């Protein structure tokens, strides 16, 4: 009930109606959102594959984070902004859809996977990490990649499936 009320209120705002009724805004915003997803996935994949020890074992984690974090944070900012605009364009389609909320939950899972990795990381080549740390870091990195793919999949399905929350 609460989400239906919030959705109806948002749909009645002038900003929501402006976005929904201006024919070019949604396709442009969706295109920018998709490009930001590509940047985020590519940058995050490079870090995850390094953390898992599949590529760049001789490179320091610090060097890679300095290289890719600006891209990741920039993409996240763009995704947040474009995501809000897409919610404003069709609040009911987003906020009342269980797939949307699954996507939001998966985003929290992805953030949660960073916590154990950060505490175990040292700025050294992969082989110099303690074996137990390597195993946990590899598992979190691989789960991170899977979760990111699931987030993208949910994002695509929002428009086509899911229906209203029960």
C-alpha positions, 0 to 999 in steps of 0.5 A, spaced: 500 500 500 505 504 501 509 503 495 502 504 491 501 511 494 508 513 493 508 511 486 502 514 485 504 521 488 511 521 484 507 520 477 503 526 479 509 530 480 510 535 475 517 533 474 515 526 473 510 528 468 515 532 464 520 526 463 514 521 461 511 526 456 518 529 453 519 523 448 526 524 447 528 524 455 527 516 456 531 513 450 537 518 452 537 516 459 536 509 458 542 509 453 546 513 458 544 508 463 546 502 459 553 505 457 554 506 464 553 499 466 558 497 460 563 502 464 562 499 471 562 492 468 568 492 465 572 496 470 569 491 476 570 485 472 578 487 471 578 488 478 575 482 480 579 478 475 585 481 478 583 479 485 581 472 484 588 471 481 586 470 474 589 476 471 595 481 472 597 477 478 604 481 478 600 488 478 599 491 485 591 492 487 593 499 489 595 500 482 589 497 479 584 500 484 587 507 482 586 506 475 579 503 475 576 506 481 574 513 478 571 509 472 567 505 477 565 511 482 563 515 475 559 510 473 555 509 479 554 516 479 551 516 472 547 510 474 544 513 480 542 519 476 539 516 470 536 510 475 532 516 479 530 519 472 527 512 469 523 511 476 520 518 475 518 517 468 514 511 470 514 510 478 509 504 477 513 500 473 519 500 477 517 501 484 511 496 484 515 491 480 518 485 485 524 484 479 526 492 481 526 490 488 530 484 487 535 488 483 536 493 489 537 487 494 542 484 489 546 491 489 546 491 497 549 484 496 554 487 491 556 492 496 556 487 502 561 483 498 566 488 498 567 488 506 570 482 507 575 483 501 577 490 503 579 487 510 583 481 507 587 485 502 594 487 502 597 491 496 602 485 494 602 481 488 597 475 488 602 470 490 604 473 496 597 473 499 596 468 505 592 462 502 586 463 506 585 470 504 586 468 497 581 463 497 576 468 500 578 474 496 577 469 490 570 467 492 568 474 493 570 476 487 567 471 483 560 472 486 561 479 485 561 478 477 555 473 478 551 478 482 553 484 477 550 480 471 544 478 475 543 486 477 543 487 469 539 481 468 534 484 473 534 491 470 533 488 463 527 484 465 523 490 469 520 492 463 518 486 461 516 482 467 515 482 474 508 485 475 506 488 481 508 487 488 503 482 492 
